[in-house]
């Protein structure tokens, strides 16, 4: 990746529907060159796909929570399968510390969250934090380290 790739990614990250023509004008290359670079970024697995940035509260998901789970060894594979198949789990990260995994979940009510917690506690101890407000939420940070392109 070079500086132009980072510039293209920054524009796609802020709006994945930005036209090739607009990106080309912004970064100073032709539309076919932008298309070629995007195709290479997709082929290399840097761009994994395109998605919507929904306001989940507007569509009824009023409860966002982070759940730490201390999964016991015999249940790890079953746990992985469970979270992969649960639409309310929007992120699952393996973490360090006292817990094994950190889940970000969305629910329409605290009652739904409570039912989910009752189901997931069979895998191990949990600790739940309900989000009261969000001050910053950025899908991905696209910023090249300052020395990445030195000498170019």
Residue frames relative to the residue before (quaternion, step in Angstrom):
aa qw qx qy qz dx dy dz
X 1.0000 0.0000 0.0000 0.0000 0.00 0.00 0.00
X 0.1341 -0.7732 0.6139 0.0850 3.51 -1.11 0.70
X 0.7714 -0.3715 0.2496 0.4524 3.54 -1.34 -0.03
X 0.6341 0.5295 -0.3378 0.4511 3.63 0.99 -0.73
X 0.6218 0.5329 -0.3421 0.4608 3.59 1.00 -0.77
X 0.6497 0.5064 -0.3148 0.4715 3.59 0.95 -0.85
X 0.6470 0.5136 -0.3241 0.4611 3.59 0.97 -0.79
X 0.6378 0.5105 -0.3189 0.4806 3.59 1.01 -0.80
X 0.6612 0.5091 -0.3061 0.4581 3.60 0.90 -0.91
X 0.6266 0.5366 -0.3439 0.4486 3.60 0.96 -0.78
X 0.6782 0.4820 -0.2978 0.4681 3.60 0.93 -0.84
X 0.6617 0.4894 -0.3085 0.4770 3.59 0.96 -0.81
X 0.6322 0.5440 -0.3320 0.4407 3.58 1.05 -0.75
X 0.6947 0.4497 -0.2890 0.4813 3.58 0.97 -0.74
X 0.7831 -0.0824 0.0457 0.6148 3.59 1.17 -0.55
X 0.2742 -0.8088 0.5020 0.1364 3.58 -0.16 1.29
X 0.6482 0.5076 -0.3213 0.4680 3.59 1.26 -0.20
X 0.3566 0.7246 -0.5109 0.2945 3.59 1.23 0.19
X 0.4645 -0.7039 0.4627 0.2733 3.57 -0.84 0.98
X 0.6138 -0.5409 0.4271 0.3851 3.54 -1.24 0.52
X 0.6196 0.5598 -0.3303 0.4401 3.56 1.04 -0.82
X 0.6775 0.4834 -0.2904 0.4722 3.59 0.93 -0.91
X 0.6422 0.5094 -0.3273 0.4700 3.59 0.95 -0.85
X 0.6359 0.5375 -0.3218 0.4506 3.58 0.96 -0.90
X 0.6640 0.4950 -0.3034 0.4712 3.58 0.94 -0.88
X 0.6638 0.5258 -0.2999 0.4393 3.58 0.99 -0.84
X 0.7929 0.3293 -0.1623 0.4863 3.59 0.90 -0.91
X 0.5102 -0.7110 0.3788 0.3012 3.59 1.29 -0.02
X 0.6228 0.4628 -0.3897 0.4961 3.58 1.06 0.77
X 0.6431 -0.5392 0.3730 0.3956 3.60 -1.25 0.16
X 0.6476 -0.5171 0.3980 0.3935 3.56 -1.28 0.40
X 0.6568 0.4897 -0.3434 0.4593 3.66 0.86 -0.77
X 0.6325 0.5200 -0.3391 0.4633 3.61 1.05 -0.68
X 0.6209 0.5197 -0.3378 0.4799 3.59 1.05 -0.73
X 0.6459 0.5238 -0.3203 0.4537 3.60 0.89 -0.93
X 0.6523 0.5186 -0.3085 0.4587 3.60 0.93 -0.92
X 0.6682 0.4972 -0.2984 0.4661 3.58 0.93 -0.90
X 0.6511 0.5040 -0.3185 0.4697 3.61 0.94 -0.84
X 0.6439 0.5167 -0.3262 0.4605 3.60 0.94 -0.83
X 0.6507 0.4969 -0.3184 0.4779 3.60 1.01 -0.77
X 0.6364 0.5181 -0.3285 0.4675 3.61 0.99 -0.79
X 0.6398 0.4998 -0.3206 0.4880 3.60 1.07 -0.70
X 0.6648 0.5145 -0.2996 0.4511 3.60 0.88 -0.98
X 0.7005 0.4621 -0.2590 0.4782 3.59 1.03 -0.82
X 0.5157 -0.6755 0.3971 0.3466 3.59 1.28 -0.03
X 0.4262 0.6872 -0.4810 0.3388 3.60 1.22 0.23
X 0.7081 0.2480 -0.1777 0.6367 3.56 1.07 -0.80
X 0.1887 -0.8215 0.5332 0.0724 3.57 -0.45 1.24
X 0.7689 -0.2230 0.1628 0.5767 3.58 1.20 -0.36
X 0.4012 -0.6764 0.5619 0.2564 3.52 -1.35 -0.10
X 0.0017 -0.8194 0.5723 -0.0331 3.58 -0.94 0.82
X 0.5444 -0.5940 0.4856 0.3391 3.51 -1.37 0.17
X 0.2611 -0.7075 0.6261 0.1981 3.54 -1.23 0.50
X 0.0909 -0.8492 0.5202 -0.0003 3.55 0.08 1.35
X 0.3520 -0.6436 0.6198 0.2789 3.53 -1.26 0.47
X 0.2743 -0.8289 0.4664 0.1423 3.55 0.04 1.32
X 0.6014 0.5610 -0.3691 0.4328 3.60 1.11 -0.55
X 0.6276 0.5450 -0.3372 0.4421 3.59 1.02 -0.77
X 0.7362 0.3819 -0.2337 0.5074 3.61 1.05 -0.66
X 0.7277 -0.5156 0.2182 0.3962 3.57 1.20 0.53
X 0.5819 0.5564 -0.3984 0.4395 3.61 1.20 -0.04
X 0.0958 -0.8656 0.4914 -0.0060 3.52 0.14 1.39
X 0.7379 0.3715 -0.2077 0.5238 3.61 1.20 -0.39
X 0.0324 -0.7430 0.6685 -0.0080 3.53 -0.83 1.13
X 0.0417 0.8065 -0.5870 0.0565 3.56 -0.88 0.92
X 0.2652 -0.6983 0.6377 0.1884 3.50 -1.36 0.43
X 0.0767 -0.8028 0.5913 -0.0019 3.53 -0.78 1.07
X 0.2108 -0.7380 0.6302 0.1174 3.54 -0.84 1.05
X 0.0816 -0.8062 0.5860 0.0053 3.57 -0.87 0.99
X 0.2235 -0.7480 0.6132 0.1205 3.57 -0.88 1.03
X 0.1191 -0.8378 0.5313 0.0411 3.56 0.27 1.30
X 0.3583 -0.7230 0.5517 0.2107 3.54 -0.87 0.97
X 0.6817 -0.5666 0.2974 0.3547 3.58 -1.00 0.95
X 0.7020 0.4741 -0.3210 0.4236 3.65 0.70 -0.86
X 0.7170 0.4681 -0.2386 0.4581 3.60 1.21 -0.46
X 0.3920 0.7684 -0.4574 0.2161 3.62 1.24 -0.11
X 0.6948 0.4674 -0.2948 0.4603 3.62 0.74 -0.95
X 0.6476 0.5032 -0.3127 0.4792 3.58 0.99 -0.83
X 0.6204 0.5399 -0.3293 0.4640 3.58 1.06 -0.78
X 0.6424 0.5214 -0.3229 0.4596 3.61 0.89 -0.95
X 0.6671 0.5014 -0.2970 0.4641 3.56 0.88 -0.92
X 0.6394 0.5408 -0.3196 0.4434 3.57 0.96 -0.89
X 0.7222 0.4349 -0.2726 0.4636 3.60 0.74 -0.98
X 0.6015 0.5601 -0.3588 0.4425 3.60 1.09 -0.63
X 0.7606 0.3894 -0.1908 0.4832 3.57 1.03 -0.79
X 0.6020 0.5530 -0.3596 0.4500 3.60 1.26 0.02
X 0.3624 -0.7725 0.4844 0.1931 3.58 -0.45 1.22
X 0.6265 0.5521 -0.3469 0.4270 3.60 1.12 -0.48
X 0.6161 0.4905 -0.3422 0.5127 3.59 1.25 -0.34
X 0.1045 -0.8316 0.5438 0.0420 3.57 -0.40 1.19
X 0.7716 0.0859 -0.0896 0.6239 3.58 1.29 -0.24
X 0.0091 0.7615 -0.6481 -0.0041 3.54 -1.20 0.65
X 0.0218 -0.8120 0.5810 -0.0509 3.56 -0.64 1.17
X 0.3650 -0.6635 0.6015 0.2544 3.54 -1.10 0.74
X 0.0649 -0.8351 0.5459 -0.0203 3.58 -0.76 1.00
X 0.4760 -0.6209 0.5321 0.3237 3.53 -1.35 0.21
X 0.5959 0.5827 -0.4202 0.3589 3.54 -1.27 0.20
X 0.7949 -0.3303 0.2372 0.4503 3.54 -1.25 -0.50
X 0.7316 0.3702 -0.2202 0.5283 3.58 1.21 -0.35
X 0.5127 -0.6659 0.4747 0.2615 3.53 -1.28 0.54
X 0.8179 0.0552 0.0332 0.5718 3.57 0.98 -0.90
X 0.2006 -0.7341 0.6354 0.1310 3.52 -1.29 0.55
X 0.1262 -0.8003 0.5854 0.0321 3.55 -0.73 1.13
X 0.1724 -0.7052 0.6708 0.1515 3.52 -1.21 0.63
X 0.0282 -0.8262 0.5602 -0.0520 3.55 -0.66 1.15
X 0.1982 -0.7526 0.6165 0.1191 3.54 -1.28 0.52
X 0.0479 0.7886 -0.6109 0.0504 3.56 -0.97 0.90
X 0.5447 -0.6259 0.4528 0.3263 3.54 -1.22 0.48
X 0.8074 0.0528 -0.0096 0.5876 3.59 1.15 -0.55
X 0.6084 -0.5372 0.4279 0.3978 3.54 -1.28 0.28
X 0.5750 0.5729 -0.3833 0.4406 3.59 1.14 -0.49
X 0.6439 0.4993 -0.3185 0.4845 3.62 0.98 -0.79
X 0.6287 0.5244 -0.3270 0.4722 3.58 1.02 -0.82
X 0.6491 0.5215 -0.3146 0.4558 3.58 0.92 -0.88
X 0.6439 0.5086 -0.3199 0.4737 3.60 0.96 -0.82
X 0.6375 0.5226 -0.3182 0.4682 3.58 1.01 -0.81
X 0.6502 0.5190 -0.3130 0.4582 3.58 0.93 -0.91
X 0.6286 0.5315 -0.3338 0.4592 3.59 1.00 -0.77
X 0.6767 0.4834 -0.2897 0.4738 3.60 1.04 -0.76
X 0.7273 0.4590 -0.2581 0.4401 3.60 0.88 -0.89
X 0.5754 0.6233 -0.3778 0.3710 3.60 1.13 -0.47
X 0.5231 0.6177 -0.4289 0.4010 3.60 1.20 -0.13
X 0.6446 0.5242 -0.3200 0.4553 3.61 1.22 -0.41
X 0.7414 -0.3181 0.2158 0.5501 3.58 1.21 -0.40
X 0.7387 -0.4012 0.3121 0.4427 3.53 -1.37 -0.02
X 0.1324 -0.7881 0.5970 0.0699 3.57 -1.11 0.71
X 0.0953 -0.7319 0.6681 0.0941 3.51 -1.36 0.39
X 0.1195 -0.8361 0.5354 0.0069 3.57 -0.64 1.15
X 0.0811 -0.7545 0.6503 0.0367 3.52 -1.10 0.86
X 0.2249 -0.7670 0.5897 0.1158 3.58 -0.73 1.10
X 0.4165 -0.7080 0.5176 0.2397 3.57 -0.90 0.98
X 0.2491 -0.7708 0.5725 0.1271 3.56 -0.85 1.03
X 0.7782 -0.1065 0.0815 0.6135 3.57 1.06 -0.76
X 0.2629 -0.7504 0.5893 0.1435 3.54 -1.24 0.53
X 0.2135 -0.8072 0.5435 0.0864 3.55 -0.72 1.09
X 0.7847 0.0063 -0.0116 0.6198 3.56 1.20 -0.46
X 0.0898 0.7609 -0.6373 0.0822 3.53 -0.99 0.92
X 0.0447 0.7991 -0.5915 0.0979 3.54 -0.38 1.27
X 0.4806 -0.6937 0.4395 0.3075 3.60 -0.65 1.02
X 0.7824 -0.1477 0.1270 0.5915 3.60 0.84 -0.92
X 0.3616 -0.7056 0.5672 0.2228 3.52 -1.16 0.63
X 0.0497 -0.7874 0.6145 -0.0019 3.58 -0.64 1.11
X 0.3202 0.7198 -0.5472 0.2827 3.53 -0.05 1.28
X 0.3357 -0.7424 0.5428 0.2037 3.56 -0.64 1.07
X 0.5129 -0.6163 0.4870 0.3463 3.59 -0.98 0.76
X 0.6256 -0.6054 0.3354 0.3600 3.61 -0.93 0.85
X 0.7601 0.3817 -0.2230 0.4762 3.60 0.94 -0.74
X 0.3700 0.7641 -0.4697 0.2422 3.61 1.26 0.06
X 0.8150 0.2456 -0.0983 0.5155 3.56 0.90 -0.89
X 0.2616 0.7742 -0.5391 0.2038 3.58 1.10 0.54
X 0.7739 0.3179 -0.2596 0.4823 3.51 -1.01 0.85
X 0.6495 0.4855 -0.3377 0.4779 3.61 1.22 0.09
